[in-house]
């Protein structure tokens, strides 16, 4: 999907350097993936051992679908 974004040049340059992304698109995609992952990790940490009622295999399958 093509989208026009107005991103701070210094911020994008640093993100590309730190992530070793070769393109701007790759840097933005990695950033979005990291943001989503951080949100998921936070949500899991809030569960505090309550469990989700699924096996490890079911959990891994659900992750593979994403």
DRENDREN-527408 format. One record per residue: residue number from 0; x, y, z of N, C-alpha, C, CB in turn; residue in one letter. Coordinates in Angstrom, 2 decimals. Glycine has a CB too. Example, Ala and Ser with C-alpha at 12.3 -4.5 7.8 and 13.67 -1.06 7.14 Angstrom:
<r resi="0" n_px="13.19" n_py="-5.69" n_pz="7.80" ca_px="12.30" ca_py="-4.50" ca_pz="7.80" c_px="13.20" c_py="-3.30" c_pz="7.80" cb_px="11.31" cb_py="-4.47" cb_pz="9.05" resn="A"/>
<r resi="1" n_px="12.85" n_py="-2.25" n_pz="7.08" ca_px="13.67" ca_py="-1.06" ca_pz="7.14" c_px="12.90" c_py="0.03" c_pz="7.87" cb_px="14.08" cb_py="-0.60" cb_pz="5.72" resn="S"/>
! end
This chain:
<r resi="0" n_px="0.85" n_py="-1.17" n_pz="0.00" ca_px="0.00" ca_py="0.00" ca_pz="0.00" c_px="0.89" c_py="1.23" c_pz="0.00" cb_px="-0.97" cb_py="0.00" cb_pz="1.22" resn="X"/>
<r resi="1" n_px="0.67" n_py="2.10" n_pz="-0.91" ca_px="1.44" ca_py="3.34" ca_pz="-0.99" c_px="0.79" c_py="4.38" c_pz="-0.09" cb_px="1.53" cb_py="3.85" cb_pz="-2.44" resn="X"/>
<r resi="2" n_px="1.64" n_py="5.02" n_pz="0.71" ca_px="1.18" ca_py="6.06" ca_pz="1.62" c_px="2.25" c_py="7.15" c_pz="1.67" cb_px="0.89" cb_py="5.49" cb_pz="3.04" resn="X"/>
<r resi="3" n_px="1.83" n_py="8.37" n_pz="1.72" ca_px="2.76" ca_py="9.49" ca_pz="1.86" c_px="2.84" c_py="9.85" c_pz="3.34" cb_px="2.32" cb_py="10.72" cb_pz="0.99" resn="X"/>
<r resi="4" n_px="4.06" n_py="9.88" n_pz="3.86" ca_px="4.28" ca_py="10.21" ca_pz="5.26" c_px="5.25" c_py="11.38" c_pz="5.37" cb_px="4.81" cb_py="8.99" cb_pz="6.04" resn="X"/>
<r resi="5" n_px="5.04" n_py="12.23" n_pz="6.34" ca_px="5.96" ca_py="13.33" ca_pz="6.62" c_px="6.72" c_py="12.95" c_pz="7.89" cb_px="5.20" cb_py="14.71" cb_pz="6.78" resn="X"/>
<r resi="6" n_px="7.91" n_py="12.37" n_pz="7.72" ca_px="8.71" ca_py="11.86" ca_pz="8.83" c_px="9.96" c_py="12.71" c_pz="8.97" cb_px="9.08" cb_py="10.36" cb_pz="8.62" resn="X"/>
<r resi="7" n_px="10.29" n_py="13.05" n_pz="10.21" ca_px="11.50" ca_py="13.81" ca_pz="10.49" c_px="12.71" c_py="13.08" c_pz="9.91" cb_px="11.67" cb_py="14.02" cb_pz="12.03" resn="X"/>
<r resi="8" n_px="13.48" n_py="13.78" n_pz="9.07" ca_px="14.61" ca_py="13.17" ca_pz="8.37" c_px="15.66" c_py="12.62" c_pz="9.33" cb_px="15.25" cb_py="14.18" cb_pz="7.44" resn="X"/>
<r resi="9" n_px="15.96" n_py="13.37" n_pz="10.39" ca_px="16.96" ca_py="12.92" ca_pz="11.36" c_px="16.49" c_py="11.65" c_pz="12.08" cb_px="17.27" cb_py="14.03" cb_pz="12.38" resn="X"/>
<r resi="10" n_px="15.21" n_py="11.61" n_pz="12.42" ca_px="14.64" ca_py="10.45" ca_pz="13.11" c_px="14.70" c_py="9.23" c_pz="12.20" cb_px="13.18" cb_py="10.74" cb_pz="13.54" resn="X"/>
<r resi="11" n_px="14.31" n_py="9.38" n_pz="10.95" ca_px="14.33" ca_py="8.26" ca_pz="10.02" c_px="15.75" c_py="7.79" c_pz="9.76" cb_px="13.67" cb_py="8.65" cb_pz="8.70" resn="X"/>
<r resi="12" n_px="16.69" n_py="8.71" n_pz="9.63" ca_px="18.09" ca_py="8.35" ca_pz="9.40" c_px="18.64" c_py="7.55" c_pz="10.58" cb_px="18.95" cb_py="9.61" cb_pz="9.17" resn="X"/>
<r resi="13" n_px="18.33" n_py="7.99" n_pz="11.80" ca_px="18.79" ca_py="7.25" ca_pz="12.98" c_px="18.13" c_py="5.88" c_pz="13.06" cb_px="18.50" cb_py="8.06" cb_pz="14.26" resn="X"/>
<r resi="14" n_px="16.84" n_py="5.81" n_pz="12.76" ca_px="16.14" ca_py="4.52" ca_pz="12.78" c_px="16.75" c_py="3.56" c_pz="11.77" cb_px="14.65" cb_py="4.72" cb_pz="12.49" resn="X"/>
<r resi="15" n_px="17.08" n_py="4.06" n_pz="10.60" ca_px="17.69" ca_py="3.22" ca_pz="9.57" c_px="19.06" c_py="2.72" c_pz="10.02" cb_px="17.82" cb_py="3.98" cb_pz="8.25" resn="X"/>
<r resi="16" n_px="19.83" n_py="3.59" n_pz="10.64" ca_px="21.17" ca_py="3.20" ca_pz="11.11" c_px="21.08" c_py="2.17" c_pz="12.24" cb_px="21.95" cb_py="4.44" cb_pz="11.59" resn="X"/>
<r resi="17" n_px="20.20" n_py="2.41" n_pz="13.20" ca_px="20.10" ca_py="1.51" ca_pz="14.35" c_px="19.51" c_py="0.15" c_pz="13.98" cb_px="19.26" cb_py="2.15" cb_pz="15.42" resn="X"/>
<r resi="18" n_px="18.60" n_py="0.14" n_pz="13.01" ca_px="17.96" ca_py="-1.12" ca_pz="12.62" c_px="18.68" c_py="-1.80" c_pz="11.46" cb_px="16.50" cb_py="-0.87" cb_pz="12.25" resn="X"/>
<r resi="19" n_px="19.66" n_py="-1.11" n_pz="10.90" ca_px="20.39" ca_py="-1.58" ca_pz="9.73" c_px="19.45" c_py="-1.81" c_pz="8.54" cb_px="21.14" cb_py="-2.87" cb_pz="10.07" resn="X"/>
<r resi="20" n_px="18.38" n_py="-1.03" n_pz="8.50" ca_px="17.44" ca_py="-1.10" ca_pz="7.38" c_px="18.09" c_py="-0.49" c_pz="6.14" cb_px="16.10" cb_py="-0.37" cb_pz="7.72" resn="X"/>
<r resi="21" n_px="17.87" n_py="-1.13" n_pz="5.01" ca_px="18.47" ca_py="-0.63" ca_pz="3.76" c_px="17.59" c_py="0.41" c_pz="3.09" cb_px="18.71" cb_py="-1.79" cb_pz="2.81" resn="X"/>
<r resi="22" n_px="16.30" n_py="0.39" n_pz="3.41" ca_px="15.39" ca_py="1.34" ca_pz="2.78" c_px="14.53" c_py="2.02" c_pz="3.84" cb_px="14.49" cb_py="0.64" cb_pz="1.74" resn="X"/>
<r resi="23" n_px="13.94" n_py="3.12" n_pz="3.46" ca_px="13.04" ca_py="3.83" ca_pz="4.36" c_px="11.83" c_py="2.97" c_pz="4.69" cb_px="12.59" cb_py="5.17" cb_pz="3.75" resn="X"/>
<r resi="24" n_px="11.31" n_py="2.28" n_pz="3.69" ca_px="10.16" ca_py="1.40" ca_pz="3.90" c_px="10.49" c_py="0.32" c_pz="4.92" cb_px="9.71" cb_py="0.76" cb_pz="2.58" resn="X"/>
<r resi="25" n_px="11.66" n_py="-0.28" n_pz="4.78" ca_px="12.08" ca_py="-1.32" ca_pz="5.71" c_px="12.19" c_py="-0.77" c_pz="7.13" cb_px="13.43" cb_py="-1.92" cb_pz="5.27" resn="X"/>
<r resi="26" n_px="12.70" n_py="0.42" n_pz="7.28" ca_px="12.83" ca_py="1.03" ca_pz="8.61" c_px="11.46" c_py="1.28" c_pz="9.23" cb_px="13.62" cb_py="2.35" cb_pz="8.52" resn="X"/>
<r resi="27" n_px="10.53" n_py="1.79" n_pz="8.43" ca_px="9.19" ca_py="2.07" ca_pz="8.95" c_px="8.49" c_py="0.76" c_pz="9.32" cb_px="8.35" cb_py="2.85" cb_pz="7.90" resn="X"/>
<r resi="28" n_px="8.62" n_py="-0.27" n_pz="8.46" ca_px="7.99" ca_py="-1.56" ca_pz="8.75" c_px="8.57" c_py="-2.18" c_pz="10.03" cb_px="8.17" cb_py="-2.52" cb_pz="7.58" resn="X"/>
<r resi="29" n_px="9.88" n_py="-2.11" n_pz="10.19" ca_px="10.49" ca_py="-2.64" ca_pz="11.41" c_px="10.00" c_py="-1.89" c_pz="12.64" cb_px="12.03" cb_py="-2.56" cb_pz="11.32" resn="X"/>
<r resi="30" n_px="9.88" n_py="-0.58" n_pz="12.51" ca_px="9.38" ca_py="0.21" ca_pz="13.63" c_px="7.96" c_py="-0.16" c_pz="14.00" cb_px="9.44" cb_py="1.68" cb_pz="13.30" resn="X"/>
<r resi="31" n_px="7.12" n_py="-0.37" n_pz="13.00" ca_px="5.74" ca_py="-0.77" ca_pz="13.26" c_px="5.68" c_py="-2.16" c_pz="13.89" cb_px="4.92" cb_py="-0.75" cb_pz="11.97" resn="X"/>
<r resi="32" n_px="6.52" n_py="-3.08" n_pz="13.40" ca_px="6.56" ca_py="-4.42" ca_pz="13.98" c_px="7.00" c_py="-4.37" c_pz="15.44" cb_px="7.51" cb_py="-5.32" cb_pz="13.19" resn="X"/>
<r resi="33" n_px="7.98" n_py="-3.53" n_pz="15.74" ca_px="8.46" ca_py="-3.41" ca_pz="17.11" c_px="7.38" c_py="-2.81" c_pz="18.01" cb_px="9.74" cb_py="-2.55" cb_pz="17.16" resn="X"/>
<r resi="34" n_px="6.67" n_py="-1.82" n_pz="17.52" ca_px="5.59" ca_py="-1.20" ca_pz="18.28" c_px="4.50" c_py="-2.22" c_pz="18.60" cb_px="5.00" cb_py="-0.02" cb_pz="17.51" resn="X"/>
<r resi="35" n_px="4.13" n_py="-3.02" n_pz="17.61" ca_px="3.11" ca_py="-4.05" ca_pz="17.82" c_px="3.61" c_py="-5.10" c_pz="18.80" cb_px="2.72" cb_py="-4.72" cb_pz="16.48" resn="X"/>
<r resi="36" n_px="4.87" n_py="-5.51" n_pz="18.65" ca_px="5.44" ca_py="-6.50" ca_pz="19.56" c_px="5.49" c_py="-6.00" c_pz="20.99" cb_px="6.83" cb_py="-6.89" cb_pz="19.11" resn="X"/>
<r resi="37" n_px="5.87" n_py="-4.74" n_pz="21.17" ca_px="5.94" ca_py="-4.16" ca_pz="22.51" c_px="4.55" c_py="-4.13" c_pz="23.15" cb_px="6.54" cb_py="-2.74" cb_pz="22.47" resn="X"/>
<r resi="38" n_px="3.55" n_py="-3.80" n_pz="22.34" ca_px="2.18" ca_py="-3.78" ca_pz="22.85" c_px="1.73" c_py="-5.16" c_pz="23.28" cb_px="1.23" cb_py="-3.22" cb_pz="21.79" resn="X"/>
<r resi="39" n_px="2.06" n_py="-6.17" n_pz="22.49" ca_px="1.70" ca_py="-7.55" ca_pz="22.83" c_px="2.41" c_py="-8.00" c_pz="24.10" cb_px="2.04" cb_py="-8.50" cb_pz="21.67" resn="X"/>
<r resi="40" n_px="3.70" n_py="-7.68" n_pz="24.19" ca_px="4.45" ca_py="-8.06" ca_pz="25.40" c_px="3.86" c_py="-7.40" c_pz="26.63" cb_px="5.95" cb_py="-7.69" cb_pz="25.26" resn="X"/>
<r resi="41" n_px="3.48" n_py="-6.14" n_pz="26.49" ca_px="2.88" ca_py="-5.42" ca_pz="27.62" c_px="1.56" c_py="-6.07" c_pz="28.03" cb_px="2.66" cb_py="-3.93" cb_pz="27.27" resn="X"/>
<r resi="42" n_px="0.75" n_py="-6.40" n_pz="27.04" ca_px="-0.54" ca_py="-7.04" ca_pz="27.33" c_px="-0.34" c_py="-8.37" c_pz="28.03" cb_px="-1.34" cb_py="-7.24" cb_pz="26.03" resn="X"/>
<r resi="43" n_px="0.65" n_py="-9.14" n_pz="27.59" ca_px="0.94" ca_py="-10.42" ca_pz="28.25" c_px="1.44" c_py="-10.21" c_pz="29.68" cb_px="1.98" cb_py="-11.20" cb_pz="27.45" resn="X"/>
<r resi="44" n_px="2.23" n_py="-9.17" n_pz="29.89" ca_px="2.75" ca_py="-8.92" ca_pz="31.24" c_px="1.62" c_py="-8.54" c_pz="32.20" cb_px="3.81" cb_py="-7.81" cb_pz="31.22" resn="X"/>
<r resi="45" n_px="0.59" n_py="-7.90" n_pz="31.67" ca_px="-0.55" ca_py="-7.52" ca_pz="32.51" c_px="-1.37" c_py="-8.74" c_pz="32.93" cb_px="-1.44" cb_py="-6.53" cb_pz="31.78" resn="X"/>
<r resi="46" n_px="-1.27" n_py="-9.81" n_pz="32.16" ca_px="-2.03" ca_py="-11.02" ca_pz="32.49" c_px="-1.53" c_py="-11.62" c_pz="33.81" cb_px="-1.91" cb_py="-12.06" cb_pz="31.36" resn="X"/>
<r resi="47" n_px="-0.27" n_py="-11.38" n_pz="34.13" ca_px="0.29" ca_py="-11.79" ca_pz="35.42" c_px="0.08" c_py="-13.25" c_pz="35.78" cb_px="-0.29" cb_py="-10.95" cb_pz="36.49" resn="X"/>
<r resi="48" n_px="0.32" n_py="-14.14" n_pz="34.82" ca_px="0.23" ca_py="-15.56" ca_pz="35.12" c_px="-1.19" c_py="-16.10" c_pz="35.15" cb_px="0.87" cb_py="-15.83" cb_pz="36.42" resn="X"/>
<r resi="49" n_px="-2.14" n_py="-15.33" n_pz="34.64" ca_px="-3.52" ca_py="-15.78" ca_pz="34.64" c_px="-3.74" c_py="-16.90" c_pz="33.63" cb_px="-4.45" cb_py="-14.63" cb_pz="34.33" resn="X"/>
<r resi="50" n_px="-2.88" n_py="-16.97" n_pz="32.64" ca_px="-2.98" ca_py="-18.01" ca_pz="31.62" c_px="-4.02" c_py="-17.68" c_pz="30.58" cb_px="-3.31" cb_py="-19.33" cb_pz="32.26" resn="X"/>
<r resi="51" n_px="-3.88" n_py="-18.30" n_pz="29.46" ca_px="-4.79" ca_py="-18.07" ca_pz="28.36" c_px="-5.55" c_py="-19.32" c_pz="27.98" cb_px="-4.04" cb_py="-17.54" cb_pz="27.16" resn="X"/>
<r resi="52" n_px="-5.32" n_py="-20.41" n_pz="28.69" ca_px="-6.05" ca_py="-21.63" ca_pz="28.41" c_px="-5.69" c_py="-22.25" c_pz="27.08" cb_px="-7.50" cb_py="-21.36" cb_pz="28.45" resn="X"/>
<r resi="53" n_px="-4.43" n_py="-22.12" n_pz="26.68" ca_px="-4.02" ca_py="-22.77" ca_pz="25.44" c_px="-2.67" c_py="-23.43" c_pz="25.63" cb_px="-3.97" cb_py="-21.76" cb_pz="24.27" resn="X"/>
<r resi="54" n_px="-2.41" n_py="-24.42" n_pz="24.83" ca_px="-1.14" ca_py="-25.13" ca_pz="24.90" c_px="-0.06" c_py="-24.30" c_pz="24.21" cb_px="-1.24" cb_py="-26.53" cb_pz="24.25" resn="X"/>
<r resi="55" n_px="1.18" n_py="-24.67" n_pz="24.45" ca_px="2.29" ca_py="-23.98" ca_pz="23.80" c_px="2.17" c_py="-24.10" c_pz="22.28" cb_px="3.64" cb_py="-24.56" cb_pz="24.28" resn="X"/>
<r resi="56" n_px="1.80" n_py="-25.28" n_pz="21.80" ca_px="1.66" ca_py="-25.48" ca_pz="20.35" c_px="0.58" c_py="-24.57" c_pz="19.77" cb_px="1.34" cb_py="-26.96" cb_pz="20.05" resn="X"/>
<r resi="57" n_px="-0.54" n_py="-24.44" n_pz="20.47" ca_px="-1.62" ca_py="-23.56" ca_pz="20.00" c_px="-1.16" c_py="-22.11" c_pz="19.99" cb_px="-2.87" cb_py="-23.72" cb_pz="20.88" resn="X"/>
<r resi="58" n_px="-0.41" n_py="-21.72" n_pz="21.01" ca_px="0.11" ca_py="-20.36" ca_pz="21.08" c_px="1.05" c_py="-20.09" c_pz="19.90" cb_px="0.85" cb_py="-20.13" cb_pz="22.41" resn="X"/>
<r resi="59" n_px="1.97" n_py="-21.02" n_pz="19.63" ca_px="2.92" ca_py="-20.85" ca_pz="18.54" c_px="2.20" c_py="-20.80" c_pz="17.19" cb_px="3.95" cb_py="-21.97" cb_pz="18.56" resn="X"/>
<r resi="60" n_px="1.16" n_py="-21.61" n_pz="17.01" ca_px="0.38" ca_py="-21.58" ca_pz="15.78" c_px="-0.28" c_py="-20.21" c_pz="15.61" cb_px="-0.68" cb_py="-22.69" cb_pz="15.78" resn="X"/>
<r resi="61" n_px="-0.81" n_py="-19.65" n_pz="16.70" ca_px="-1.46" ca_py="-18.35" ca_pz="16.61" c_px="-0.46" c_py="-17.27" c_pz="16.24" cb_px="-2.15" cb_py="-18.00" cb_pz="17.94" resn="X"/>
<r resi="62" n_px="0.76" n_py="-17.39" n_pz="16.71" ca_px="1.80" ca_py="-16.42" ca_pz="16.37" c_px="2.20" c_py="-16.54" c_pz="14.91" cb_px="3.02" cb_py="-16.61" cb_pz="17.28" resn="X"/>
<r resi="63" n_px="2.21" n_py="-17.76" n_pz="14.38" ca_px="2.62" ca_py="-17.99" ca_pz="12.99" c_px="1.61" c_py="-17.39" c_pz="12.03" cb_px="2.79" cb_py="-19.49" cb_pz="12.70" resn="X"/>
<r resi="64" n_px="0.36" n_py="-17.27" n_pz="12.44" ca_px="-0.69" ca_py="-16.73" ca_pz="11.58" c_px="-0.58" c_py="-15.24" c_pz="11.40" cb_px="-2.04" cb_py="-17.06" cb_pz="12.14" resn="X"/>
<r resi="65" n_px="0.20" n_py="-14.55" n_pz="12.21" ca_px="0.25" ca_py="-13.09" ca_pz="12.17" c_px="1.14" c_py="-12.57" c_pz="11.11" cb_px="0.69" cb_py="-12.55" cb_pz="13.46" resn="X"/>
! end
